[in-house]
Amino acid sequence: MDQHNAFRETIESDGVVLGARSATFSPTVVELYGELGIDFVWLDFEHTGPSPYDSTVFEELTRAAEVGGTELLVRLPSGDPALIRKVLDAGVRNLLIPRVDDAAEVRRAVEATRFVYDGDPGERGKASGRSATWGHATDYVNTEDEQVCIGVMIEKATAVDGLDDILAVPDLGFAFIGPSDLSVQMGYPNDRSNQAVLDRIDDIRRTCLDADVPVGRIKHDPEEAQEAIDDGYQILRIGGELEAVQETLTARLRQL
């Protein structure tokens, strides 16, 4: 398996990565996204899909990403350290943990991705799965610590309140803003465009930039995505296959 993670390298070099969701969890779609030039494929195991505890789920997905020349960004259902280790051992490089509350929770999750963490032994366990090329990877321990990237969703009021401490957690790779859940937390469940929500989102963005932590969000409209990039966002999810099918075929049906 390729031990290289272009996603992490790009955002750490102040670059921008553009991604698309694969709601179908199809290796074919993942490979196609890579051929199109998509930087990362968002796989949402929080709300949909098969069980991420079944590591065989990732074998064809990680292989398809490698063949297509893209990276997977896997949103897990939680920051359970045992789950994090299992998914990493299956060959996934980039993880996203939803609904975090505080820095202690984030630190536990990040520590589970590292063999050496903050100068001490980490909580990653050595294995012989796909991430280690089934035991044949060269310098596996150091390479994993250098290439694995973990981020957190900022979408709960508790996370916003403790954002400075969360962003100070060593080796946190990035933050991703979740406006839908944030609007629910703020009392506007059907109005994520409420001005109070928009102001809170901008506060989160500026706090991340001040802490030098890459920040991301979802923006499907190209003009809005470009504005987000101009505002300092480095990670943009710009669509997905189901949305593309709906838009394209609906337009064609109407035209015909």
C-alpha positions as CSV (number, residue, x, y, z in Angstrom):
1,M,0.0,0.0,0.0
2,D,1.2,3.5,-0.8
3,Q,2.3,5.2,2.5
4,H,1.8,8.7,1.1
5,N,-1.1,11.0,2.2
6,A,-1.5,13.9,-0.1
7,F,-4.4,15.3,1.9
8,R,-2.3,15.9,5.0
9,E,0.7,17.2,3.0
10,T,-1.5,19.7,1.1
11,I,-3.2,21.2,4.1
12,E,0.0,21.4,6.1
13,S,1.5,23.3,3.2
14,D,-1.3,25.8,3.3
15,G,-2.9,24.3,0.2
16,V,-6.6,23.6,-0.5
17,V,-8.2,20.2,-1.0
18,L,-11.5,19.8,-2.8
19,G,-13.6,16.7,-2.0
20,A,-16.9,14.9,-2.9
21,R,-19.1,12.6,-0.9
22,S,-19.7,9.1,-2.0
23,A,-23.1,8.2,-0.5
24,T,-23.0,4.8,-2.3
25,F,-19.7,3.7,-0.8
26,S,-18.8,2.4,-4.2
27,P,-15.2,1.7,-5.0
28,T,-16.0,2.5,-8.7
29,V,-17.2,6.0,-7.7
30,V,-14.1,6.5,-5.5
31,E,-11.8,5.5,-8.3
32,L,-13.7,7.8,-10.8
33,Y,-13.5,10.7,-8.4
34,G,-9.7,10.3,-8.3
35,E,-9.5,10.2,-12.1
36,L,-11.5,13.4,-12.2
37,G,-9.0,15.1,-10.0
38,I,-11.0,15.2,-6.7
39,D,-8.6,15.4,-3.8
40,F,-10.6,13.5,-1.2
41,V,-13.7,11.3,-1.0
42,W,-15.9,11.8,2.0
43,L,-17.3,8.6,3.4
44,D,-19.9,9.2,6.1
45,F,-20.1,6.3,8.5
46,E,-21.8,8.5,11.2
47,H,-25.2,8.5,9.6
48,T,-25.2,5.9,6.8
49,G,-23.3,3.0,5.3
50,P,-22.0,-0.4,6.6
51,S,-20.4,-0.8,10.0
52,P,-17.0,0.7,10.2
53,Y,-16.1,-2.0,12.8
54,D,-16.0,-4.4,9.8
55,S,-12.5,-3.6,8.5
56,T,-13.1,-5.6,5.3
57,V,-15.4,-2.8,4.2
58,F,-12.4,-0.6,3.7
59,E,-10.2,-3.0,1.6
60,E,-11.7,-2.2,-1.8
61,L,-12.4,1.5,-0.9
62,T,-8.8,2.2,0.1
63,R,-7.5,0.3,-2.9
64,A,-9.8,2.2,-5.3
65,A,-8.6,5.5,-3.8
66,E,-5.0,4.5,-4.3
67,V,-5.6,3.5,-7.9
68,G,-7.6,6.6,-8.7
69,G,-5.1,8.9,-7.0
70,T,-7.3,10.4,-4.3
71,E,-7.6,10.2,-0.5
72,L,-10.4,8.9,1.7
73,L,-11.8,11.1,4.4
74,V,-13.8,8.8,6.7
75,R,-16.2,10.3,9.2
76,L,-16.6,7.8,12.0
77,P,-19.7,7.6,14.3
78,S,-17.5,8.4,17.3
79,G,-14.0,8.9,18.6
80,D,-13.9,5.5,20.2
81,P,-10.1,4.7,20.3
82,A,-10.7,1.0,19.5
83,L,-12.7,2.0,16.4
84,I,-10.0,4.5,15.3
85,R,-7.2,1.9,15.5
86,K,-9.2,-0.7,13.6
87,V,-10.1,1.7,10.7
88,L,-6.5,3.0,10.5
89,D,-5.2,-0.6,10.4
90,A,-7.5,-1.2,7.4
91,G,-5.6,1.4,5.4
92,V,-7.5,4.7,6.0
93,R,-5.3,7.7,6.5
94,N,-7.8,10.6,7.2
95,L,-10.4,10.5,9.9
96,L,-13.1,12.9,11.0
97,I,-14.7,12.6,14.5
98,P,-18.2,14.2,14.8
99,R,-19.9,15.8,17.8
100,V,-16.9,16.3,20.0
101,D,-17.4,18.1,23.3
102,D,-14.1,19.0,24.7
103,A,-10.3,18.9,24.4
104,A,-9.9,15.8,26.6
105,E,-12.2,13.8,24.3
106,V,-10.2,15.1,21.2
107,R,-6.9,14.3,22.8
108,R,-8.0,10.6,23.4
109,A,-9.0,10.3,19.8
110,V,-5.8,11.9,18.4
111,E,-3.6,9.8,20.8
112,A,-5.2,6.7,19.4
113,T,-3.8,7.5,16.0
114,R,-0.2,7.8,17.1
115,F,2.6,5.4,18.1
116,V,4.4,8.3,19.7
117,Y,2.3,11.1,21.0
118,D,3.4,14.5,22.5
119,G,6.8,13.0,23.5
120,D,5.3,9.8,25.1
121,P,4.1,6.4,23.8
122,G,0.8,6.8,22.0
123,E,-2.2,4.6,22.0
124,R,-1.9,3.2,18.5
125,G,-1.3,-0.6,18.4
126,K,1.0,-2.3,15.9
127,A,-0.8,-4.5,13.4
128,S,-0.3,-6.3,10.1
129,G,-3.2,-5.0,8.2
130,R,-3.4,-3.1,4.9
131,S,-1.9,0.0,6.4
132,A,1.3,-2.0,7.1
133,T,1.1,-3.7,3.7
134,W,0.3,-6.9,5.6
135,G,3.6,-6.6,7.5
136,H,5.8,-5.6,4.6
137,A,5.8,-1.8,4.9
138,T,9.2,-0.2,5.5
139,D,9.5,2.1,8.6
140,Y,5.8,1.5,9.2
141,V,5.6,3.2,12.7
142,N,7.3,6.4,11.7
143,T,5.4,6.6,8.4
144,E,2.0,6.2,10.0
145,D,2.7,9.0,12.6
146,E,3.9,11.2,9.7
147,Q,1.0,10.5,7.4
148,V,-2.2,9.8,9.4
149,C,-4.4,12.9,9.8
150,I,-7.4,13.3,12.2
151,G,-9.9,16.1,12.4
152,V,-12.9,17.0,14.4
153,M,-16.4,18.4,13.7
154,I,-17.1,21.6,15.4
155,E,-20.9,21.5,15.7
156,K,-21.8,21.4,19.4
157,A,-22.2,24.3,21.7
158,T,-19.8,22.6,24.2
159,A,-17.1,22.4,21.4
160,V,-17.6,26.1,20.5
161,D,-17.2,27.0,24.2
162,G,-14.0,25.0,24.5
163,L,-12.7,25.7,21.0
164,D,-9.4,27.2,22.0
165,D,-8.5,24.2,24.1
166,I,-9.6,21.8,21.4
167,L,-7.5,23.5,18.7
168,A,-4.4,23.4,21.1
169,V,-4.5,19.5,21.2
170,P,-1.2,18.3,19.8
171,D,-1.3,16.7,16.3
172,L,-4.9,17.7,15.7
173,G,-4.9,17.8,11.9
174,F,-7.9,20.1,11.1
175,A,-11.4,21.2,12.2
176,F,-14.5,21.0,10.1
177,I,-17.6,23.1,10.8
178,G,-21.0,21.4,10.8
179,P,-23.6,24.2,10.3
180,S,-26.6,21.9,10.4
181,D,-26.0,20.5,13.9
182,L,-24.7,23.8,15.0
183,S,-28.0,25.4,14.1
184,V,-29.8,22.8,16.1
185,Q,-27.6,23.4,19.1
186,M,-28.3,27.2,18.8
187,G,-32.0,26.7,18.7
188,Y,-32.5,27.2,15.0
189,P,-33.0,23.6,13.7
190,N,-34.7,24.6,10.5
191,D,-32.7,27.7,9.8
192,R,-28.9,27.2,9.4
193,S,-28.8,30.5,7.5
194,N,-29.9,32.4,10.5
195,Q,-27.6,35.4,11.0
196,A,-26.7,34.2,14.5
197,V,-25.6,30.9,13.1
198,L,-23.6,32.5,10.3
199,D,-21.9,34.8,12.8
200,R,-21.0,31.8,15.0
201,I,-19.6,30.0,12.0
202,D,-17.4,33.0,11.2
203,D,-16.2,33.1,14.8
204,I,-15.2,29.5,14.5
205,R,-13.4,30.1,11.2
206,R,-11.4,33.0,12.6
207,T,-10.5,31.1,15.8
208,C,-9.2,28.2,13.7
209,L,-7.1,30.5,11.5
210,D,-5.7,32.3,14.6
211,A,-4.7,28.9,16.0
212,D,-3.1,27.9,12.6
213,V,-5.4,24.9,12.4
214,P,-6.8,24.1,8.9
215,V,-10.5,24.5,8.7
216,G,-13.1,23.1,6.4
217,R,-16.8,23.2,5.5
218,I,-19.3,22.1,2.8
219,K,-19.9,24.5,-0.1
220,H,-21.5,23.1,-3.3
221,D,-21.9,26.3,-5.2
222,P,-18.6,27.1,-7.0
223,E,-18.8,30.8,-6.3
224,E,-19.5,30.3,-2.6
225,A,-16.7,27.7,-2.5
226,Q,-14.2,30.2,-4.0
227,E,-15.3,32.8,-1.4
228,A,-14.7,30.3,1.3
229,I,-11.2,29.6,0.0
230,D,-10.6,33.3,-0.1
231,D,-11.7,33.5,3.5
232,G,-9.1,30.9,4.5
233,Y,-10.9,27.6,4.3
234,Q,-8.6,24.8,3.1
235,I,-10.9,21.8,3.0
236,L,-14.1,22.0,0.9
237,R,-16.6,19.3,0.2
238,I,-18.2,20.5,-3.1
239,G,-20.8,17.8,-3.9
240,G,-21.5,14.1,-4.3
241,E,-22.7,11.5,-6.8
242,L,-26.4,11.5,-5.8
243,E,-26.6,15.2,-6.0
244,A,-25.0,15.2,-9.4
245,V,-27.3,12.5,-10.7
246,Q,-30.4,14.3,-9.5
247,E,-29.3,17.7,-10.9
248,T,-28.2,16.3,-14.3
249,L,-31.0,13.9,-15.0
250,T,-33.7,16.2,-13.7
251,A,-32.6,18.9,-16.0
252,R,-32.4,16.4,-19.0
253,L,-35.9,15.0,-18.2
254,R,-37.4,18.5,-18.0
255,Q,-35.7,19.5,-21.3
256,L,-37.0,16.4,-23.1
